[in-house]
Amino acid sequence: MDISLVIVVLGLLIFSAYIFNGLFSYTRVPNVLLLLIVGLVVGPLTSWIKPYQFGEMGPVFTSVTLVLILFESGTKLKLDDLAASIGSASLLTLVNFLIGSLIAGFVAYLFMGLSSIGAAFFGTIVSGTSSAIVIPMVNQMGLNKKAGSILLLESAISDVLCLVVGLTLLPAMKAGSFDLSVILGKIWKSFLLALLMGSVTGLAWSVILKWIRTIRNPLFSNLAFAFILYGVTEKLGLNGGMAVLGFGIVLGNAYTLQKSRLSVLIPAQELTENEKGFFSELAFITQTYFFVYVGIHMQFGGPTPYIAALLIIAGILFARPWAVRFLTRGKLPMKDLATMSLMSPKGLVPAILASLPLQRGIAEGRAIQDLAYALILLSIVLCTLFMVLTNRYPKLRDRWFAMLKVKASPEEETEEQSQEVEAVMVENAPAETDTSLPESDQNTEGTSGTTSP
């Protein structure tokens, strides 16, 4: 491989990502899909880059991407928005996880001939939503804060569920049985302890941050500590992603302590706008390469995995609007509810977990990997396509919800109609003109309006 050509391509990818972002305002096509297509072209379609060429750096790159995305997203989450969304997000995640596991496992059992444990493993690893894909798409779709926070938390929590349950079921695939109490215990431990560990370290780091900033070029120090936290948490048997998310949330909300009485005991420092901008740029670059990386790793085999994947997506798209509509607390516009109901792309976690059975020599490994890769590809493509269509043609969204008999409450309909009317009024409002009279005319008018005594 020509190294100089690879370097040129890496630079072109960054410029392409900026161009794709700019095109979004005209095409409504997120850069996720366009970058994925680039990966498909340079990967399986032309074989210019092959997955094995990444070697052991592939899993390292995916972990670095996950750390960057979760940390940067955590710094953007505000406690007020988090408090308003955590209840809905937790309930929505659990219900969607269970429904998705049942649908995916059932289809895999029937079409791919997997055993009951193999189907359960597959169902659990693909039932979540991808943080690496949902987060940038949410940022581009312009959802309100609550809807965006719910989707962010759902993707983060479902990633943990998929990882914990999937890794717990993996050794059981050889044994032929599994203990449900062990699985539930590991989930609880991974959630609570990892989040607590990330929050406590985030609080401590925010205190010593003012001394860290005295070091020359300290911008990367926050992210360096996030990497350390992720690795240590994983070594302890907990979920590093959840710890990094908690770490980012605490750093992003440290300013609230400065306004309270605790500021004397805990002199926490908040992140500067320069630091937040630096993290955002790094996350943007790694996301760009990640989506191309996913496209390179897609594989095209027989039609059976793709037919099964389409059935899984259809089942999830049928069930998800009900869960979103009735499990999301508070008022949200139907536009946001529709976007949330379609936001179920698969990505990093199933791509990693689906490759493990084959690596460990399990007989069903090839079928699981082929079906998972097909589901990842089609879910991203269809998710993007549906969101573009429903945003361009709202009547399609209304017909879809009407077919499922999912209706907005009268308050939501009134609120959304008022927002549409307001948007039309702003768009059609004439440009402001200076209607005041010139000073000479004002003097003339004032003179003519007075009467002589």
Residue, then its C-alpha position, 0 to 999 in steps of 0.5 A: m500500500d502506498i503510504s503517501l496516498v493513504i495520508v492524502v486520503l486521510g486528509l481528503l476524508i476530513f475535508s469531505a466530512y466538512i463538505f457533507n456537513g454543509l450539504f446537510s442543510y440542503t439535502r437533509v442527508p446526514n454525513v453518517l450515510l455518506l461516510l459509510i458509503v465512502g467506506l463501502v467503496v474503498g472497502p468491500l466494493t473495490s478491495w482497495i483497503k481490507p479489514y485485516q490491514f488494520g490488525e490489532m489497531g482496529p479494536v483500539f481505534t473503536s475504543v478511542t472513538l467511543v471514549l471521545i464521543l461519550f466524553e464530549s457528549g457528557t460535557k454537553l449534558k446539563l443537569d437540568d436536561l438530564a434530570a428531565s430526561i433520565g426517567s423517560a430514557s431509562l424506561l424507554t431503553l429497557v422496553n426497547f432493549l427487551i422488545g428488540s432482543l425478542i424480535a432479533g432473537f426470534v428472526a435469527y432462530l428461524f432464518m439463520g438456524l441458531s440455537s436458543i442461546g445463540a439467538a439470545f446472544f445475537g438478540t441482546i447485542v443488536s437490540g440497542t442503538s449506537s452512540a457513535i451514530v445516534i449522537p452526531m445524527v441528533n446534533q444534525m437533526g435539530l431536536n429539542k434538548k429533552a428529545g436529544s438527551i433521551l436519545l443520547l442516554e438511551s444509546a449510552i445505556s443500551d450500549v452498556l446493556c448490550l455489552v454486559v448481557g452479550l459478554t455474559l452470554l458468550p461463555a454460556m454459548k459453549a456450556g449450553s446454559f446460563d444463570l439469569s441472576v448472574i446476568l442481572g447482578k453484572i448489569w447492576k454492578s456495571f451500571l452503578l459502580a462505573l457511573l459512580m466511579g466516573s462521577v467521583t473522579g470527575l469531581a476530583w479532577s475538576v478541583i485539581l484542574k486549575w493546577i493542571r492548566t498551569i502546565r504548558n499545552p494542557l488541552f489534551s490532559n482532560l482527554a488523557f485522564a478520560f482514557i486512563l479512567y476508561g482503561v482502569t474501569e474496564k480492568l476492574g470488570l466494569n463498563g468504561g464507557m459509562a464511567v467516561l460518560g459520568f466523568g464528562i457530565v460532572l466536568g460539564n456541570a462543575y460550574t453549578l458548584q461555583k454558585s453554591r455553598l459547596s464552592v468553599l469545600i469543593p473549588a471545582q473548575e468548569l471547562t473553558e469554551n476553548e477546551k470544549g471546542f477542542f474536544s468537539e473537533l477531536a470527536f468530529i475527526t474520529q467520528t469521520y474515520f469511524f464511519v468509514y471504518v465501519g463501511i470497510h468492515m461490511q461484508f456482502g454474502g448471500p441474501t439470507p442475512y439481508i432478508a433476515a435483517l430487513l425483517i428485524i428492522a421492520g419489527i423494530l420500526f413497528a414496535r418502537p413508535w409505541a414505546v416512544r409515544f407512551l413511555t416518553r414523559g412530558k410534551l414533545p412535538m410529533k416531529d421529535l417523536a417521529t425522529m425518536s421512533l426511527m432512531s435505531p441504527k446499529g453500530l460499534v457494539p454489535a460490530i465488535l461483539a458479533s465478531l467474538p464468537l467466530q474468533r473463539g471458534i464457536a460453530e455459530g460464529r459465522a452466521i452471527q457475524d454475517l447477520a449482524y453486519a447486514l443489520i448494521l448496514l441496513s439499519i444505518v441506511l434505512c434510518t437515514l432514509f426514513m428521517v430524510l423523508t419524514n423531515r422533507y414530507p411530514k405527511l409521510r410521518d403522519r400517515w405512518f403514525a396514523m397507520l399504527k394508530v399513534k396519535a398526538s395529544p390535543e396539547e401536542e397538536t396545538e403546540e406543533q401547529s403554533q410552531e409551524v404557523e410561527a415559522v411560516m410567519v417569520e419566513n414570510a415577514p417583510a424586511e424591516t424598513d425605516t418608517s421614521l420621517p427625516e428630521s426635516d419632515q418631522n420639523t415641518e409636520g410639527t410646525s404645521g400641526t401647531t396653531s397660532p395663538 
